Amino acid sequence: MKFKGNVNLKELRGRTALVTGASRGIGQVVATALAREGMNIALAARSGEQLELLATELRKLNVRIIAIPTDVGDEAQLKRLVETTLRELGSIDLLVNNAGIEAFRAFHLIEPADIANTIHVNLTSTLLLTRYVLPHMLAAGRGHIVNMASISGKYGPAFGAVYAASKAGMIAFTQSLRGELHKSGVSASAICPGFAHDGGIYEVIKERTGRGMPWYVGSTSAKTIARAVIKSVRYDRPDLVVNFPALRPVFTLCQAFPRLGEWIVRQTTFRFMKRAATRE
Ligand SMILES: NC(=O)c1ccc[n+]([C@@H]2O[C@H](COP(=O)([O-])OP(=O)(O)OC[C@H]3O[C@@H](n4cnc5c(N)ncnc54)[C@H](OP(=O)(O)O)[C@@H]3O)[C@@H](O)[C@H]2O)c1
């Protein structure tokens, strides 16, 4: 068995990326890392002002950057995002489906509308945007789709049911795509970060709970996640679990011994997740 990686995207310089959720947090750091690799980038999120600030900063790296204010929950805006990117930048070689929202809450208390919205923003928009981008990648014979999932998609934690369901969906979607696209020149990867200790969703939860995850669950940084995005494209990795300490052995154990796995996850995460879910 030979692992050649995505031969069409080993060199990122001069290629074009579309990054959603680029206005802050992980998306902003990923976009910056891609611009440093010499990629031209379309930045998408709802906050146009934040996108413009980032675009101005990244243009200093001598790459073409456009900011396209977009609500990924609106299909018409997704269509327009793809059309504008193709018109302005000529191609989409890399799509990073990063926009996402958290939904940590006791499941019986969560508003039904919030369930639908979380699935829509995290999962449905990923599928729809990919659906609009993929025909162009296939016609060009090259491309890569990176889906920003989470360790919550690898094993659903207590009080994270809706978020975990959306992220597990992103991982399964990536696996199906890879099977379908094999040898087409286009591929897909899922990134499964642990909690990023330097910004984003986790920071908000930490503020809410007044403390972080226990050390043995670990964490990661937005920069490490950005490096994982680049690695996943260059080496065509199916999925990368980004966390220190390494969690893949734990997930493997959970698969092989589900009852032991659920005990381990409960012991290590239950108290933190319960605090994260308490908003009153
Ligand atoms: N931080 C972590 O610890 C962690 C761990 C694992 C996975 N992740 C995943 O990583 C991704 C980024 O998370 P983050 O921590 O960087 O979160 P964040 O700081 O809250 O940023 C979320 C980004 O998504 C955008 N977004 C949210 N709703 C949107 C919508 N309807 N339309 C367009 N853009 C939207 C936000 O921009 P606007 O508000 O301007 O629209 C923002 O740019 C998410 O998918 C998250 O699930 C994060």
Ligand as a Chemical Component Dictionary entry (heavy atoms), coordinates in Angstrom:
data_LIG
# 
_chem_comp.id                   LIG 
_chem_comp.type                 NON-POLYMER 
_chem_comp.pdbx_formal_charge   0 
_chem_comp.three_letter_code    LIG 
# 
loop_
_chem_comp_atom.comp_id 
_chem_comp_atom.atom_id 
_chem_comp_atom.alt_atom_id 
_chem_comp_atom.type_symbol 
_chem_comp_atom.charge 
_chem_comp_atom.model_Cartn_x 
_chem_comp_atom.model_Cartn_y 
_chem_comp_atom.model_Cartn_z 
_chem_comp_atom.pdbx_ordinal 
LIG N1  N1  N 0  -11.930 26.087 20.162 1  
LIG C1  C1  C 0  -11.939 24.806 20.420 2  
LIG O1  O1  O 0  -11.514 24.382 21.503 3  
LIG C2  C2  C 0  -12.421 23.823 19.366 4  
LIG C3  C3  C 0  -12.182 22.467 19.563 5  
LIG C4  C4  C 0  -12.611 21.551 18.604 6  
LIG C5  C5  C 0  -13.252 21.995 17.462 7  
LIG N2  N2  N 1  -13.485 23.326 17.289 8  
LIG C6  C6  C 0  -14.167 23.744 16.054 9  
LIG O2  O2  O 0  -13.381 24.711 15.399 10 
LIG C7  C7  C 0  -14.209 25.615 14.681 11 
LIG C8  C8  C 0  -13.852 27.043 15.080 12 
LIG O3  O3  O 0  -14.068 27.177 16.459 13 
LIG P1  P1  P 0  -13.495 28.403 17.315 14 
LIG O4  O4  O 0  -13.177 27.877 18.634 15 
LIG O5  O5  O -1 -12.488 29.148 16.540 16 
LIG O6  O6  O 0  -14.864 29.247 17.465 17 
LIG P2  P2  P 0  -15.126 30.820 17.506 18 
LIG O7  O7  O 0  -13.952 31.557 18.023 19 
LIG O8  O8  O 0  -16.429 30.972 18.176 20 
LIG O9  O9  O 0  -15.274 31.164 15.956 21 
LIG C9  C9  C 0  -16.310 30.604 15.216 22 
LIG C10 C10 C 0  -16.215 31.151 13.818 23 
LIG O10 O10 O 0  -17.342 30.633 13.080 24 
LIG C11 C11 C 0  -18.057 31.736 12.520 25 
LIG N3  N3  N 0  -19.482 31.462 12.453 26 
LIG C12 C12 C 0  -20.316 31.080 13.448 27 
LIG N4  N4  N 0  -21.569 30.999 12.992 28 
LIG C13 C13 C 0  -21.527 31.341 11.674 29 
LIG C14 C14 C 0  -22.496 31.479 10.650 30 
LIG N5  N5  N 0  -23.797 31.233 10.858 31 
LIG N6  N6  N 0  -22.088 31.868 9.419  32 
LIG C15 C15 C 0  -20.791 32.131 9.175  33 
LIG N7  N7  N 0  -19.834 32.027 10.091 34 
LIG C16 C16 C 0  -20.198 31.637 11.325 35 
LIG C17 C17 C 0  -17.741 32.925 13.443 36 
LIG O11 O11 O 0  -17.849 34.161 12.719 37 
LIG P3  P3  P 0  -19.059 35.193 12.811 38 
LIG O12 O12 O 0  -19.587 35.159 14.211 39 
LIG O13 O13 O 0  -18.408 36.474 12.424 40 
LIG O14 O14 O 0  -20.042 34.736 11.796 41 
LIG C18 C18 C 0  -16.280 32.668 13.773 42 
LIG O15 O15 O 0  -15.451 33.155 12.766 43 
LIG C19 C19 C 0  -15.649 25.233 15.029 44 
LIG O16 O16 O 0  -16.183 24.435 14.013 45 
LIG C20 C20 C 0  -15.494 24.431 16.312 46 
LIG O17 O17 O 0  -16.548 23.519 16.487 47 
LIG C21 C21 C 0  -13.088 24.252 18.220 48 
# 
loop_
_chem_comp_bond.comp_id 
_chem_comp_bond.atom_id_1 
_chem_comp_bond.atom_id_2 
_chem_comp_bond.value_order 
_chem_comp_bond.pdbx_ordinal 
LIG N1  C1  SING 1  
LIG C1  O1  DOUB 2  
LIG C1  C2  SING 3  
LIG C2  C3  SING 4  
LIG C2  C21 DOUB 5  
LIG C3  C4  DOUB 6  
LIG C4  C5  SING 7  
LIG C5  N2  DOUB 8  
LIG N2  C6  SING 9  
LIG N2  C21 SING 10 
LIG C6  O2  SING 11 
LIG C6  C20 SING 12 
LIG O2  C7  SING 13 
LIG C7  C8  SING 14 
LIG C7  C19 SING 15 
LIG C8  O3  SING 16 
LIG O3  P1  SING 17 
LIG P1  O4  DOUB 18 
LIG P1  O5  SING 19 
LIG P1  O6  SING 20 
LIG O6  P2  SING 21 
LIG P2  O7  DOUB 22 
LIG P2  O8  SING 23 
LIG P2  O9  SING 24 
LIG O9  C9  SING 25 
LIG C9  C10 SING 26 
LIG C10 O10 SING 27 
LIG C10 C18 SING 28 
LIG O10 C11 SING 29 
LIG C11 N3  SING 30 
LIG C11 C17 SING 31 
LIG N3  C12 SING 32 
LIG N3  C16 SING 33 
LIG C12 N4  DOUB 34 
LIG N4  C13 SING 35 
LIG C13 C14 SING 36 
LIG C13 C16 DOUB 37 
LIG C14 N5  SING 38 
LIG C14 N6  DOUB 39 
LIG N6  C15 SING 40 
LIG C15 N7  DOUB 41 
LIG N7  C16 SING 42 
LIG C17 O11 SING 43 
LIG C17 C18 SING 44 
LIG O11 P3  SING 45 
LIG P3  O12 DOUB 46 
LIG P3  O13 SING 47 
LIG P3  O14 SING 48 
LIG C18 O15 SING 49 
LIG C19 O16 SING 50 
LIG C19 C20 SING 51 
LIG C20 O17 SING 52 
# 
